Amino acid sequence: MSGTTRITVTLPTEQVTELRKLTDNVSGYVAEAVARQIRHQLLGDDLRRHQEEQGAFSDEELAEARARIFGTVDGAGHTDAA
């Protein structure tokens, strides 16, 4: 495991109340949420960069990506997750 740094964050009271109902490890929960957001941001940056260099994704490419993420999609647009 990598090192840690102690910081202070300010959250709305309602969020803290709900957070404490969900977990007794607030630091771990927040760390995972931050890691997920960072991955999301980096992926978005990569996708934008790809489109700038290669052009916009085609409908077929988007459909294939959705099928890989969510499962196959039938002709009616219903997802069949594997």
C-alpha positions as CSV (number, residue, x, y, z in Angstrom):
1,M,0.0,0.0,0.0
2,S,1.2,3.5,-0.8
3,G,1.8,6.1,1.8
4,T,-1.0,8.3,3.1
5,T,-1.3,12.0,3.9
6,R,-3.7,13.3,6.4
7,I,-5.9,16.2,5.1
8,T,-9.0,18.0,6.3
9,V,-12.1,18.3,4.0
10,T,-15.3,20.1,4.6
11,L,-18.5,18.3,3.6
12,P,-22.2,19.3,4.1
13,T,-23.5,17.9,7.4
14,E,-26.2,15.9,5.6
15,Q,-23.5,14.1,3.5
16,V,-21.5,13.2,6.6
17,T,-24.6,11.9,8.3
18,E,-25.4,9.6,5.4
19,L,-21.8,8.6,4.9
20,R,-21.6,7.5,8.6
21,K,-24.7,5.3,8.0
22,L,-22.9,3.6,5.1
23,T,-19.5,2.9,6.6
24,D,-17.5,3.0,9.7
25,N,-14.4,3.6,7.5
26,V,-15.0,7.2,6.3
27,S,-11.4,7.7,5.2
28,G,-11.4,4.5,3.1
29,Y,-14.8,5.3,1.6
30,V,-13.7,8.8,0.6
31,A,-10.3,7.5,-0.7
32,E,-12.2,5.0,-3.0
33,A,-14.5,7.8,-4.2
34,V,-11.6,10.0,-5.0
35,A,-9.8,7.2,-6.8
36,R,-12.9,6.4,-8.9
37,Q,-13.3,10.1,-9.8
38,I,-9.6,10.3,-10.8
39,R,-10.0,7.3,-13.1
40,H,-13.1,8.8,-14.6
41,Q,-11.3,12.1,-15.3
42,L,-8.3,10.4,-16.8
43,L,-10.4,8.2,-19.0
44,G,-12.4,11.2,-20.2
45,D,-9.2,13.0,-21.0
46,D,-7.9,10.0,-23.0
47,L,-11.2,9.7,-24.9
48,R,-11.2,13.4,-25.8
49,R,-7.6,13.3,-26.9
50,H,-8.3,10.2,-29.0
51,Q,-11.2,12.0,-30.7
52,E,-9.1,15.1,-31.3
53,E,-6.5,12.9,-33.0
54,Q,-8.7,10.3,-34.7
55,G,-12.0,12.1,-35.2
56,A,-15.3,11.5,-33.5
57,F,-16.4,8.0,-32.6
58,S,-18.8,6.4,-35.0
59,D,-22.2,5.1,-34.0
60,E,-20.8,1.6,-34.5
61,E,-17.8,2.2,-32.3
62,L,-20.1,3.6,-29.6
63,A,-22.5,0.6,-29.9
64,E,-19.6,-1.8,-29.6
65,A,-18.2,0.1,-26.5
66,R,-21.7,0.0,-24.8
67,A,-22.0,-3.7,-25.6
68,R,-18.6,-4.4,-24.0
69,I,-19.4,-2.4,-21.0
70,F,-23.0,-3.3,-20.4
71,G,-23.4,-6.6,-22.4
72,T,-24.8,-7.2,-25.8
73,V,-27.7,-5.1,-27.1
74,D,-30.5,-6.6,-29.2
75,G,-32.3,-5.0,-32.1
76,A,-34.8,-3.4,-29.7
77,G,-32.0,-1.7,-27.7
78,H,-32.3,-4.0,-24.7
79,T,-29.1,-4.8,-22.9
80,D,-28.3,-8.5,-22.2
81,A,-25.5,-8.3,-19.7
82,A,-23.3,-11.4,-19.8
